[in-house]
Amino acid sequence: MLAERLEVRLDPERRRRLMEIATSRRIPVSEVVRQMIDETYQAVDRAERLRAAEELGRMEIEDVPEPDVLARQLDGSLEFPDLY
């Protein structure tokens, strides 16, 4: 997999913290950044799924739509039919 280069400017304190993490884990700074991106992405994805599940739980739906239709509705790409 060919990686792309990304330049990020950090203030001295953030740079110090990043170096501290890399040193304590004994991995390169770039790997720390990749891990943080992956962890943050997973946390955001989990939060979005939880929000969607909570939203579904609040709905009183008698006829549950097919999963693909429901996914589009939750994404806002379809108007919600009269479900109540």
C-alpha positions as CSV (number, residue, x, y, z in Angstrom):
1,M,0.0,0.0,0.0
2,L,1.4,3.3,-1.1
3,A,1.2,5.9,1.7
4,E,0.6,9.6,1.1
5,R,2.6,12.2,2.9
6,L,0.7,14.7,5.1
7,E,2.2,17.7,6.7
8,V,0.8,18.7,10.1
9,R,2.0,21.7,12.0
10,L,2.0,21.3,15.8
11,D,2.7,23.7,18.6
12,P,5.6,22.8,20.8
13,E,3.5,21.3,23.6
14,R,1.5,19.0,21.3
15,R,4.8,17.9,19.6
16,R,6.2,17.1,23.0
17,R,3.2,15.0,23.9
18,L,3.3,13.2,20.6
19,M,7.0,12.4,21.1
20,E,6.4,11.3,24.6
21,I,3.7,8.8,23.5
22,A,5.9,7.5,20.6
23,T,8.9,7.1,23.0
24,S,6.8,5.2,25.6
25,R,5.3,2.9,23.0
26,R,8.6,2.5,21.2
27,I,7.1,3.2,17.8
28,P,7.6,6.0,15.3
29,V,5.6,9.2,15.6
30,S,3.9,8.5,12.3
31,E,2.6,5.2,13.7
32,V,1.2,7.0,16.8
33,V,-0.6,9.4,14.5
34,R,-2.0,6.5,12.4
35,Q,-3.2,4.7,15.5
36,M,-4.9,7.9,16.9
37,I,-6.7,8.4,13.6
38,D,-7.9,4.8,13.6
39,E,-9.0,5.0,17.3
40,T,-10.8,8.3,16.7
41,Y,-12.5,7.0,13.6
42,Q,-13.7,3.9,15.4
43,A,-15.0,6.0,18.3
44,V,-16.9,8.4,16.0
45,D,-18.3,5.4,14.1
46,R,-19.5,3.7,17.3
47,A,-21.1,7.0,18.5
48,E,-22.9,7.4,15.2
49,R,-24.2,3.8,15.3
50,L,-25.4,4.3,18.9
51,R,-27.1,7.5,18.0
52,A,-28.9,5.7,15.1
53,A,-29.9,2.8,17.4
54,E,-31.2,5.2,20.0
55,E,-33.2,7.1,17.3
56,L,-34.7,3.8,16.1
57,G,-35.5,2.8,19.6
58,R,-37.6,6.0,20.1
59,M,-39.6,5.3,17.0
60,E,-42.8,3.4,17.2
61,I,-42.7,1.5,13.9
62,E,-45.2,-1.2,13.2
63,D,-43.9,-2.1,9.7
64,V,-40.1,-2.1,9.8
65,P,-38.7,-1.2,6.3
66,E,-36.1,-3.4,4.6
67,P,-32.5,-2.7,5.9
68,D,-31.3,-0.9,2.7
69,V,-34.4,1.4,2.8
70,L,-34.0,2.0,6.5
71,A,-30.3,2.9,6.0
72,R,-31.1,5.4,3.3
73,Q,-33.8,6.9,5.5
74,L,-31.4,7.3,8.5
75,D,-28.9,8.9,6.2
76,G,-31.6,11.4,5.2
77,S,-31.6,10.5,1.5
78,L,-35.3,9.5,1.6
79,E,-38.2,11.2,3.2
80,F,-39.7,9.2,6.1
81,P,-43.1,7.7,5.1
82,D,-45.9,8.0,7.5
83,L,-44.9,5.3,10.0
84,Y,-47.1,6.1,12.9
